[in-house]
Amino acid sequence: MGCNGQPMNAGTLLEQLLIGLILGSVYAVIALGYTLVYGVIKLINFAHSDVYMVGAFLGYYLLRFFIRWLHFDHGISLVWCFIFSVLLSSGACAVLSVVIERLAYRPLRKSTRIAALITAVGVSFFLENLGIIAFGANPKSYEPKTLPVYQLQLSADASFSSPEQFEVRELSQKEFPAARFDSVTFARVRLLSPRGESDWGPALEVDPGQNQGFVELPAQAKPPEGEGNTAAAGVPAAPASIGFSRSGAEAERKLVLSWREGDPKDVQLNPVFSDSEGRQLSILLPLRNAGGEQVKMPVFSLVILGVSIALLGGLNWLIHHSNFGICMRALSHDLNAAKLMGVNTDLVISQTFALGGACAAVAGNLVGLYNQTIDPLMGILPGLKAFIAAVVGGIGSIPGAAVGGLIMGLSEAAVKTFIPPQYSALADAMAFAILIVVLLFKPSGLFGRAIKEKV
């Protein structure tokens, strides 16, 4: 029986298994950063979870930029826009991780481990609060359902022969100093959308001596309700009205131009992994869940699994079959001896941090698009679970990070499936219960090795 009293069947179990695999894959990718850094310099980098958060936000803003630049202007698919945003945010987070290592950790390399650990916690709090300041405390929707972009023109004459042009994104107004309109100026606006550019809206005569003004298209020129302007031609509707209003004291007087929003159909964007009608791309399986619905396997879920497997396999190969991996293992065994053998230890450590930061950014982008929302504190709980996954699997081991992540994800999905919703918080407690059990019976982790130190 499921948590809602409904009978469980093979279809429902498969759905929950897929959710567990997705969660586990994400935890495993985040855990890579912990296990790589610890394996090289024996440091638990608690700031890693906040690099994951920064990667999600960078991907969010880059995706919106690429949608405007590549999708609107050049017709590039939304999937490629997402790929470009992931690649660039991963590179930026790799640089961020290197900077953190250089400024916060390297000066303490010869200090006690507790000093480096406290510094890592401090860097984590710094990034969280910096994220709140920079991105705002409220969650943001990762998938842009609508992305209105307007071109606004100002001109000294009604013919707009030499206009000054502005681009306004996701707003239907723009504020100017009132002094900008000391001379009579005309303004007009048009909408840009994935379907192209609309006609220019009505021209507004802006008189700074008036408190407000307004103009709209004649009734016969307005498109029918719910339809775009020249809808048969497939172009979006032009804003049908534009106005201005004055505000503020005399010394700081402002003038705000505002216009009517475009038709929602003209600025609607399909989800990244969807068909032409906006439906989620899914693979239908020959099974039905307990509710009688056919089981669907979303394509994006398969993307998450594929990317996770590729990262885990690629890093495992890198560590065991490349010169860089030999250097990493040499540092893990004895940093001073590796330095005496000619290994550039500072470079190898920086490259290790870069790899961990890039993996965190990939995970942040995948989770952001999967959950549809991000916030500046999103890294706390997933980062903690990923750290537990690294410890459970054997911190310092790539296969251990993979297995630990899967254990975390599958256990969380199982708890949410078989336990009533009012006790869903036990899904988080389960992670700590697993950690306690593993540390009691195998303190080095499932894939870890107990190392005896001579004293």
N, C-alpha and C positions, 0 to 999 in steps of 0.2 A: 504494500500500500504506500502511496506517496504522502507528502506532508499535508495534502488537502483532502485526504480520505479517498482519492481516486485510485483505481487499480493501476499498477505499473505493468507495462508491457515492453516488448523489445524496442519499439519506436521511441517511447519516452526515455528509456535507459540510454539509447543511442544519442538522443538530444543532450542529455545531461553529461554523457561521456565527452561529447564534442565541446561543451562549455568548459568542462574540467581540463581538457587538453589545451584549449585556448588560454585559459588562466595560467596553467602550468607552463606553457610556452613563454608567456610574457614574464612570469617570475624567473624562468631560467635565463632569459636574455638579460634581465636586470642583474641577476646573480652573477653573470659573467664579469661585470665590473668589480664586484666585491672579491671574487675568487682570483682574478688576474692580479689585482693590486696586492692582495694578501700573499699570494704565492710568490711574489717577487720581493717585497720589502716588509712583509708581516705587519701590514697596517690595515686596520678596518676603516675604510673610507666612508664614513657615514654621510658625507656630502654627496655621495654618488646618487642617492635617491632624489636629490634636488636638481642634479644635472639632468636627470630623467624629466623632471617638471619643466626645466628650461627648454629642453628639446621639444616637448609637446607644444609649448607656447611659440617657439620659433617656427615649428612646422605649421601651426595654426595661421600665423601671419604670413608666412611664405606661401602657403596654399592660396590664401585670398589674393595675394599679389600675382601669383602665376595664373590664377583664374582670370583676373582682369587683363593681364598682359598677353598670355598665350592662348587662353580659351576664347576670350572675347575678340581679341584683335587678329589672331592667327588660326583659330579653329583647332588648336591642339586639344586632344582629349583630356578629360578630367583625371584619368588614371595617370597620364604622363605628368600632369601638374602636381599630383600627389607624390609621384616618384622623385621629381626634382626637389620638392619641398623637403622630403626625407633626406635626400643626399646632402643638401646644403645645411640643414639643421644638424645633421650628424657631424659634418665638418666643423661647424661652429662649436658644438659641444665638445668635440675632441680638443679644439684650441682652448676652450674654457677649462677643461680638466688639466691640461698642461699648465695653464696659468695658475690654477689652484695648487698644483704640485710644486711649482717653482716658488710661489710666494708664501704658501702656508706650511708645506710639509718638508721641503728640502732644508730650510734652516734648522729644522728640529730632528734631522735624520740621526744625529749622534746623541740626541737627548733620550730620556726614558720613553718607553712605549706609552705610558699613561699621558705624557705631555702631548704626544702626537694624536692620541685618541681624543683628548679634550679639545684640541685644535680642530679635529674633524667635526666634532659636534658643533663647535662655534661657527665653522664655515657653513654647516648645514642650516643653522638658524639664520645666518646672514643672508644666504640665498633665498630662504623662505620669505623673510621680511622684505628683501629687495624685490622679490616677485610680486608681493602684495602692493608695494609702492609703484612698480613699473607697469603691472598688468591689471591692477585693481583686485579687490577682494572677492568680487562676485564671479561666479562661474561663467564661462563663455561657451557658446555653442560652437563646436569644432566644425561641423558641416554647415557651410553657408547655404541656407535654403533660398534666400534671396540676396542679391548683391546689386542693388541699384547704384548706378554710376551716372552722374549728370555732368554735362558740359555747360558752363555758365559763361556768357559773353557780356561784356560791358563796352559801350561805345558812346562817343560824343554825338553821333548822328544816328538817325533812325534807319539808315541804310546798312549800318554795321560794316562800313568799308574798311576800317582799321581797328577791329575790336581787340580788347584785352580778354584773354580766355583763361578760365579756371576749371579744374576738375574737382568735383565734389563726390565723395564716395560714401554710400550708405547713410546719407543725410538728405533732407529736402529743404535745407536752408544754409545760408552762409552769412557771417557777420563781417561788417566792414566799419572802419572809423567813419563817422559822418562827414569828416573833411574830405573823404575820397569823392564825395558827390557835391562839392562846392559849385561845380558847373552842372547844368542839367545833363543827365546821362541816361542812356537807354540800356535796358537789360533784357536778356532773353535766355532761355534754357532749353536743352533737349536731353533725351534719355539715351544712354548706351546700354545695350543688352546683348546676350548671346545671339539674338536674332538680327542684330545690326543696330543702326542708328535711326532714331525717330526724326520726324520733321522738327523744325524749331517751333517752340511754343510762341504765344503772343508776345509782342514787344512791350515792355513796361517803361513808361517815362518816370524817372526817379527825380522828385523835387525835394531837396533836403529841407526846404522851408515848411513842408507839410509833415504831419505826424505819421501819416500812413497813406498808402495808395494801393490800388488793386486793378488788375485787368484780366480778362479771360477771353477765350475764343468765342466767337458768335455761336449761338445755339445750333445753327445749321451746319457749322463746321466741326462740332463735337462728334466723336465716335459714339455709336450706340452703347448703351450700358452693358458692361461686361465684355466688350469687344475692343480690340486694338484699332488704332487709326490705320486705315488701308490694310485691314486684317487679311484680305485676300492676297495681298502681295507679300505677307509674312513679315512685315516690318512692325516695330513696336509703336505704341501710341505716344504722341507728344504730350507733355504736361499741358493741361488745358487752361491753367491759370498761374499767375505769378503776382506777388505783391511785396510791399516793403513796409516796415514799421520802425519808428525811432524809439530809443530808450536811453536811460542814463542821464546823469547830470550834464549841465552845459559844457563843462570842461572835458568830460569823458563821454560825450554823446556817441552812441553807436547806431548804426543802421543795419537792419537785418533784412535780407532778401529771402523770401520763402516761396515755395511753389507746391502744386499738388503732386502727390506721389503718383508714379506711373502705375499702370494696370499690373497687379501682382503676377498675371500670366506672362508679362513681358520681362520680368526680372527673376522668375522662378528658375532655380538650378536643380538639376537632378543630382541625387547622391553620387559619389565618386564611382562606386562599383554598382552600377545600375544599367538597365536597358534604356532605350530611347524614350520610353514612357515613364521613367522614374521608378520602376519596380526593381527591388533588390535582386541582383544576379544570384541565383541559387540553383543547386542541383537537386532535383526531386528524387527521393529514394523510394523503393518499393515497400515502404513500411508506413504504418499509421501510428500516431501516438495515442495516449489514453483518451484524448478528446476527439478522436476520429479524424484528425487532420493529417494529411500526408506529410511525412518528415522532410524538411528542407535542410540542405547543407549549404549555407551562404558561401559564396565564392571568396568573400573577404576573410572568412574564418580559415579557409584553406590557404589564403595568402599569408595569414599570421603564422600558421603551422609551417608553411614552406620556408618563410624567412627565418624563423627560429631554428629550424633544422639546418638551414644553410649557414647561419652564423655559428652555431655550435660546432658543426662539422668543420667549417673553414678554420675556426680558431684552434680546434683540436689538431688539425693538420699543421697549422702554422707553428704550433708549439713543439710538435714532435718531428717535423720534417723540414725545418728551415733554419738558417743561421741565426735569425732573430730568436727563434724558439730555443736554440741551444744557449744563446746568451741569457735568455730569461731563466732557463733552468739552472744555469751556472750561478746567477744572482740568487736564486731561491736557495741553492745549496750553501753558498758562502760568498757573500758580497765582496769582502775584502780580497779573497783569493781570486775571484773573477777580475777584480780591478788589477791585481798584480799580473794576471795573464793577458792584459791588454784590452779587456772589454771596456767600452765606454759606458760605464754604469749609469751616469746621469742621462745619457741619451736613451738607453734601454728603458729606464724607469719612466721617462717622459712619454716614450712611445707606448708603454703599457697603459699609462693613464689615458692617452689619446684613444686607444682601442676601447677601453672601458667606457669613456664618455660617448664615443660614437654608438656603441651598443645601447647605452641608456637612451640616447636620442631616438634611435630606431624604435625601441619599446614605447617611448612616449608618444611618438606619432601613431603607432599602431593602436595603442590604447585610446588615444584621443579620438581617432576616427571610429573605433569600435563602440565606445561609450557615448560619443557625440558631445561630451562636455569635458572641460578641463578647468582647473583652478589652481592657485599658487600653493595649496597644501596637498595636492594630489599625490605627491611622492612619499608622504609619511608612511601610510599603511602598506602600499605595495613594496616600498623600499625595505620595510621591516620584514615582510614576508619573504622577499627575495634574499635578504640576509640570512633568515632562518633556513631557506632552501639551500643556500651555499654551505651553511654549517651542517645541516642534515646530510647533504651529499658528500661532505668532506671538503672544507674550504681549501682552495688551492687546486681543485680538480675540476676540469671542464666536464667530463662525464658525470661527476658528482653534482655539479650545478644543474645539469639537465635532469637527472633523476630526482634531485631534491625539488626542483621546480614542478615537475609532474606530480610528485607526492602532494605538494601544497595545493596545486590546482584541483586535482581529483578529489582530495579530501574536502576541500571547500565546496565543490559541486555536490558531493555526496551529502554533506551536512544540510545544505540548502534544499536538497531533494527530499530527504527522509525525515527532517525535523520540522515541526510546525513553524509558520512564519514568525510568530511572536518570539521564537527562540533563535532567530537567524543570526544573532550576534555570536552564537556559539561557533559559527564558521571561522571567525577570527581567533577565538579561543583555541580551536582545534590545532591551529598552527603552532601555538606555544605548547600544547600538550604533546604534539609529535616531537618537538624539539627536546622536551624534558625526557621523553622515553628514549630517544636516540642517545642523548648525552649520558643517561644512566647506564645503558647497555653497550654503547660503542662511542665513547667520547670523541674519537677522532673523526666520526662521520662514517657514512656507508662506504665511501671510496677512499677515505683518508687513511693515512698510515701513522701509527704512533711512533714518534721520534724521541729517542732517549738522548738527553743532553748530559754531557759530562760536566761535573762541577768540581 
